[in-house]
């Protein structure tokens, strides 16, 4: 099993860019790899449930739903 660390610096100002590291983390988790996510800069606001639920990236799942799925899968978030 490998370890994947994903980092995001974008937040609600660019939801489509902000979701990309979360999607990478989800892919790694789905493949059976240990995963962690670092949120820095504007991305720290995504940990707020109200903000995450309001973020709808173009062509990708809602950020709040994605974060909840990652947390339930055991992914650690560092803010």
C-alpha positions in Angstrom: 0.0 0.0 0.0 1.3 3.4 -0.9 0.7 6.8 0.8 -0.7 9.7 -1.2 -0.5 13.3 0.1 -2.6 15.8 -1.8 -2.5 19.6 -1.2 -5.0 22.3 -2.2 -4.4 26.0 -2.1 -7.6 27.0 -3.8 -11.0 27.4 -2.1 -14.4 28.8 -2.9 -12.8 31.4 -5.2 -12.2 28.6 -7.7 -14.1 25.4 -6.8 -13.2 23.6 -10.0 -9.5 23.9 -9.3 -10.0 23.3 -5.5 -11.6 19.9 -6.1 -8.8 18.4 -8.1 -6.6 17.3 -5.1 -9.7 15.9 -3.4 -10.5 13.9 -6.5 -6.9 12.6 -6.5 -7.3 11.6 -2.8 -10.5 9.8 -3.6 -8.9 7.9 -6.4 -6.0 6.9 -4.2 -8.5 5.8 -1.4 -10.6 3.8 -3.9 -7.4 2.0 -5.0 -6.7 1.0 -1.4 -3.9 3.5 -0.7 -3.5 5.4 2.5 -4.3 9.1 1.9 -4.0 12.5 3.5 -5.0 16.0 2.4 -3.4 19.3 3.2 -5.5 22.4 3.0 -3.5 25.7 2.9 -4.2 29.3 2.0 -7.8 29.8 0.6 -8.4 26.0 0.8 -8.6 26.1 4.6 -12.2 27.5 4.2 -13.3 24.3 2.6 -13.2 22.6 6.0 -16.2 24.7 7.0 -19.2 22.5 6.1 -21.4 25.4 5.0 -18.8 26.7 2.6 -17.9 23.2 1.3 -21.6 22.4 0.7 -21.9 25.6 -1.4 -19.0 24.7 -3.6 -20.1 23.2 -6.9 -17.2 22.7 -9.3 -17.9 22.4 -13.0 -18.3 18.8 -14.0 -17.3 17.3 -10.6 -19.1 16.3 -7.4 -20.1 18.8 -4.7 -17.0 19.6 -2.5 -18.9 19.0 0.8 -20.1 15.5 -0.4 -16.6 14.7 -1.5 -15.0 15.7 1.8 -17.5 13.8 3.8 -16.8 10.7 1.7 -13.0 11.1 2.2 -13.4 11.6 6.0 -15.6 8.5 6.3 -13.0 6.6 4.3 -10.4 7.4 6.9 -8.5 10.2 5.1 -6.8 12.6 7.5 -7.1 16.4 6.7 -4.4 18.8 7.8 -5.5 22.5 7.9 
